[in-house]
Amino acid sequence: QVQLVESGGGLVQAGDSLRLSCAASGRFIGTYGVGWFRQAPGKEREFVAGISWNNGNTYYVDSVKGRFTISRDNAKNTVYLSMNSLKSKDTGVYYCAARPYDSGRGTGQGDYRYWGQGTQVTVSS
């Protein structure tokens, strides 16, 4: 099975940028659809972005369209989430998740089989 480790979170100011990484081990991430989720304090975990395992198709929740970009570098066995123009409402723990041969368009937690431990993103206004 694949193991996922997120990194790149931190404390930033509104308007700043961050790039999160989801590094995979144990399996080749190129055969997995990957999603990014986030969970704000006291709220449900929500889908943020997803990427297909094979054709590069990407999907985003409306609140991040035009600001966030999900991408993958299979040679590095890593999926990224580039976040620009960050807002305080983007604060939360960000998780990456994966499922073999998946489209990456699933928005529910049950759509993904493997999860990382999360990385904290805090945006101060």
N, C-alpha and C positions, 0 to 999 in steps of 0.2 A: 504494500500500500504506500501511498505517497504521504510524506510529512511536509507540512507547510509552516514557514516561519516568517512573520511580518516584521518589518522594521521601517524606520524613517519618520515615525511620529515625533511630535514635540509640541512645544508651546510657541505659538506665533501670533502676530497681530492681524487684525482684519485687513484684508487686501493682499496679504502675503501668499506665498506658494510653498507647497511641500510635494515631495514625491515619495510615496510609499512603495515598498518592495515586498513581494511575496516570493520567497525563495523555496523551491521544492527540492526534496531529496527522497531517495528511495525509488523513484519512478521518473520517467521522462514527462515533464509537464506538457509537452507538446501534444499529448494524447488526452488532455483533460480540458473541459470547459471550466472556466474560472470566474467566480463572482467576488465582488467586494461588498461587504455589508458594514453597517455601523450601528452602534448602540449608544444613545445619549442617556445620561442618568435618569432613571425613572421611566424610560421609554422602551418600547419594543425594538428589537433588532430589525433594521430595515435594509432592503436591497439598495445599493448605490450604483453599481455598474457590473456588467458581465461581458465576457469575450468568448467567442466560439473556439472549439478546439482546432478547427480545420480551415475555416474560410475567412477568418479575421473579422467577422461580424461582431459589432459591439452594441451594447444596450445600456441605457442610463435612466435613472429616475429623473423626472422632470426638473427637480430642484437643483440638479447639478449639470444639466445639459449646457454646453458652451463653456463650462468652467473646469470640468474634470475630464480626463482622458485615460482610458484603460488601454494597456498595450502589453505585448509579450515579447520576450527575447528567449526563444527556445534554446538557443546556443548557451545561454546562461542559466537555463532552467528557472526562469524568473518571470513573474508577471508584475506590472507596475500600475500604480494609480497616481497620475499627475494631477495635482489639485491647485488651481489658480483662483485668484480673487476670493480667498477664503473668507467666510462669514462666521460669526459667532454660533450660528445654528448648525455649522458643520462640526462642532465639537462633539467628540464621542470616542469610543473605542472602535477601531476599524479592524475588521476581520476579513481574511481571504478564505475562500472555500472552493472546493473542486469536485468534479464528478467526471468519470471517464467518458470520453466521446460525447460530451455534452455540448449543447448549443450555446450555453452561457446566458440564455434569455430567461431562465427561471428566476423568479423573484422571491420565492419562499425558501425558508431555511431547509425544508425537507427536500428541496431540489438538488441539494449538494450533500456529498457523502463525507468529505474530509474537510477539516477546519484547522486553521491556525489558532494561536493563543491570543492574538490581538495586539494592536499597538495604539497607544493613546494619542489623540490629536486634540489639542486645546487651542481655540482661537479666541483671543481677547479683543474686545471692542474698544 
